[in-house]
Amino acid sequence: MGGSSSKALAFCLCYRGGEVRVRVREAVTPFVFTRHGSMFYGKDRDLAHKFYEETIVTKNRQKRAKPRQIYKNQTPQGIVRLDPPTPYTQAPESTWISLVLLYEV
């Protein structure tokens, strides 16, 4: 969810009772090109999943620094473009030959 893919039109011919009908459908590719980012920009425009600030805690007269998570002044990353999908080129040659033969027939 939250991603987008490319859309195209698909045409199919239907033979029914001696009639030829053309159906136009919206075809969707299985590839996803964008997604919603899961990171945030901080007040100094750094990009991270979470932001922390150092706070000083005094316990038994000893000062200790502890991280505290910051929730304010963060903006979401928004839509992120993904790399285009690439074909898997490590398939055995016999698979490629059978695919070519099936396509040519």
Short mmCIF file of the C-alpha atoms (twelve columns), coordinates in Angstrom:
data_MODEL
# 
_entry.id   MODEL 
# 
loop_
_atom_site.group_PDB 
_atom_site.id 
_atom_site.type_symbol 
_atom_site.label_atom_id 
_atom_site.label_alt_id 
_atom_site.label_comp_id 
_atom_site.label_asym_id 
_atom_site.label_seq_id 
_atom_site.Cartn_x 
_atom_site.Cartn_y 
_atom_site.Cartn_z 
_atom_site.pdbx_PDB_model_num 
ATOM 1   C CA . MET A 1   0.000   0.000   0.000   1 
ATOM 2   C CA . GLY A 2   1.091   3.524   -0.584  1 
ATOM 3   C CA . GLY A 3   2.995   2.850   -3.788  1 
ATOM 4   C CA . SER A 4   2.134   3.723   -7.337  1 
ATOM 5   C CA . SER A 5   2.634   1.805   -10.541 1 
ATOM 6   C CA . SER A 6   2.362   2.692   -14.205 1 
ATOM 7   C CA . LYS A 7   -0.974  2.303   -15.935 1 
ATOM 8   C CA . ALA A 8   -1.778  1.543   -19.548 1 
ATOM 9   C CA . LEU A 9   -4.745  0.538   -21.666 1 
ATOM 10  C CA . ALA A 10  -5.277  -3.092  -22.632 1 
ATOM 11  C CA . PHE A 11  -7.379  -4.106  -25.628 1 
ATOM 12  C CA . CYS A 12  -8.917  -7.536  -25.958 1 
ATOM 13  C CA . LEU A 13  -11.124 -9.000  -28.668 1 
ATOM 14  C CA . CYS A 14  -14.097 -11.068 -27.550 1 
ATOM 15  C CA . TYR A 15  -15.897 -13.424 -29.938 1 
ATOM 16  C CA . ARG A 16  -19.437 -14.122 -28.820 1 
ATOM 17  C CA . GLY A 17  -22.184 -15.474 -31.041 1 
ATOM 18  C CA . GLY A 18  -20.419 -14.475 -34.257 1 
ATOM 19  C CA . GLU A 19  -19.895 -10.909 -33.025 1 
ATOM 20  C CA . VAL A 20  -16.544 -9.339  -32.409 1 
ATOM 21  C CA . ARG A 21  -16.395 -6.950  -29.469 1 
ATOM 22  C CA . VAL A 22  -13.458 -4.847  -28.386 1 
ATOM 23  C CA . ARG A 23  -13.010 -4.338  -24.677 1 
ATOM 24  C CA . VAL A 24  -10.793 -1.606  -23.334 1 
ATOM 25  C CA . ARG A 25  -9.508  -2.101  -19.812 1 
ATOM 26  C CA . GLU A 26  -7.046  -0.289  -17.670 1 
ATOM 27  C CA . ALA A 27  -4.059  -2.596  -17.294 1 
ATOM 28  C CA . VAL A 28  -1.736  -2.214  -14.350 1 
ATOM 29  C CA . THR A 29  1.857   -3.388  -14.363 1 
ATOM 30  C CA . PRO A 30  3.122   -5.292  -11.327 1 
ATOM 31  C CA . PHE A 31  6.050   -2.876  -10.937 1 
ATOM 32  C CA . VAL A 32  6.058   -0.243  -8.189  1 
ATOM 33  C CA . PHE A 33  7.839   3.034   -8.916  1 
ATOM 34  C CA . THR A 34  7.165   5.179   -5.821  1 
ATOM 35  C CA . ARG A 35  6.508   4.686   -2.118  1 
ATOM 36  C CA . HIS A 36  5.877   6.772   0.985   1 
ATOM 37  C CA . GLY A 37  9.086   7.524   2.861   1 
ATOM 38  C CA . SER A 38  9.448   6.263   6.426   1 
ATOM 39  C CA . MET A 39  12.009  8.851   7.539   1 
ATOM 40  C CA . PHE A 40  11.725  12.422  8.802   1 
ATOM 41  C CA . TYR A 41  13.629  15.683  8.347   1 
ATOM 42  C CA . GLY A 42  14.803  17.327  11.580  1 
ATOM 43  C CA . LYS A 43  15.066  21.027  12.344  1 
ATOM 44  C CA . ASP A 44  18.532  21.194  10.718  1 
ATOM 45  C CA . ARG A 45  17.286  19.225  7.650   1 
ATOM 46  C CA . ASP A 46  18.983  15.943  8.661   1 
ATOM 47  C CA . LEU A 47  17.203  12.798  7.487   1 
ATOM 48  C CA . ALA A 48  16.659  9.961   10.001  1 
ATOM 49  C CA . HIS A 49  14.093  7.528   11.383  1 
ATOM 50  C CA . LYS A 50  14.314  8.933   14.933  1 
ATOM 51  C CA . PHE A 51  15.926  11.998  16.493  1 
ATOM 52  C CA . TYR A 52  17.397  12.189  19.980  1 
ATOM 53  C CA . GLU A 53  18.739  14.972  22.167  1 
ATOM 54  C CA . GLU A 54  21.065  14.626  25.102  1 
ATOM 55  C CA . THR A 55  19.621  15.506  28.528  1 
ATOM 56  C CA . ILE A 56  21.554  15.719  31.787  1 
ATOM 57  C CA . VAL A 57  20.110  13.709  34.678  1 
ATOM 58  C CA . THR A 58  21.348  14.160  38.238  1 
ATOM 59  C CA . LYS A 59  21.046  11.126  40.500  1 
ATOM 60  C CA . ASN A 60  22.870  10.769  43.837  1 
ATOM 61  C CA . ARG A 61  24.875  13.909  43.057  1 
ATOM 62  C CA . GLN A 62  26.164  12.376  39.834  1 
ATOM 63  C CA . LYS A 63  25.468  13.907  36.463  1 
ATOM 64  C CA . ARG A 64  24.631  11.519  33.661  1 
ATOM 65  C CA . ALA A 65  23.712  12.168  30.040  1 
ATOM 66  C CA . LYS A 66  20.728  10.257  28.678  1 
ATOM 67  C CA . PRO A 67  19.210  10.391  25.189  1 
ATOM 68  C CA . ARG A 68  15.636  11.618  24.907  1 
ATOM 69  C CA . GLN A 69  13.595  11.190  21.739  1 
ATOM 70  C CA . ILE A 70  12.362  14.338  19.978  1 
ATOM 71  C CA . TYR A 71  8.828   14.346  18.556  1 
ATOM 72  C CA . LYS A 72  8.392   18.013  17.538  1 
ATOM 73  C CA . ASN A 73  9.695   19.983  14.541  1 
ATOM 74  C CA . GLN A 74  9.910   16.987  12.223  1 
ATOM 75  C CA . THR A 75  8.525   16.830  8.699   1 
ATOM 76  C CA . PRO A 76  7.866   13.526  6.898   1 
ATOM 77  C CA . GLN A 77  10.017  12.596  3.942   1 
ATOM 78  C CA . GLY A 78  7.065   12.292  1.534   1 
ATOM 79  C CA . ILE A 79  7.012   10.334  -1.729  1 
ATOM 80  C CA . VAL A 80  10.266  8.519   -2.616  1 
ATOM 81  C CA . ARG A 81  11.064  7.377   -6.162  1 
ATOM 82  C CA . LEU A 82  12.352  3.814   -6.467  1 
ATOM 83  C CA . ASP A 83  14.887  2.470   -8.943  1 
ATOM 84  C CA . PRO A 84  13.346  1.053   -12.133 1 
ATOM 85  C CA . PRO A 85  12.961  -2.734  -12.094 1 
ATOM 86  C CA . THR A 86  15.582  -4.744  -13.956 1 
ATOM 87  C CA . PRO A 87  15.164  -8.212  -15.452 1 
ATOM 88  C CA . TYR A 88  16.784  -11.160 -13.742 1 
ATOM 89  C CA . THR A 89  19.694  -12.040 -16.016 1 
ATOM 90  C CA . GLN A 90  21.037  -15.054 -14.099 1 
ATOM 91  C CA . ALA A 91  18.437  -17.470 -15.525 1 
ATOM 92  C CA . PRO A 92  19.791  -20.612 -17.222 1 
ATOM 93  C CA . GLU A 93  20.029  -20.584 -21.017 1 
ATOM 94  C CA . SER A 94  17.550  -23.453 -21.372 1 
ATOM 95  C CA . THR A 95  14.861  -21.244 -19.817 1 
ATOM 96  C CA . TRP A 96  15.593  -18.446 -22.272 1 
ATOM 97  C CA . ILE A 97  15.499  -20.850 -25.243 1 
ATOM 98  C CA . SER A 98  12.170  -22.359 -24.181 1 
ATOM 99  C CA . LEU A 99  10.712  -18.872 -23.708 1 
ATOM 100 C CA . VAL A 100 11.849  -17.851 -27.189 1 
ATOM 101 C CA . LEU A 101 10.409  -21.028 -28.744 1 
ATOM 102 C CA . LEU A 102 7.099   -20.541 -26.988 1 
ATOM 103 C CA . TYR A 103 6.959   -16.959 -28.185 1 
ATOM 104 C CA . GLU A 104 7.740   -17.808 -31.797 1 
ATOM 105 C CA . VAL A 105 5.111   -20.573 -32.058 1 
# 
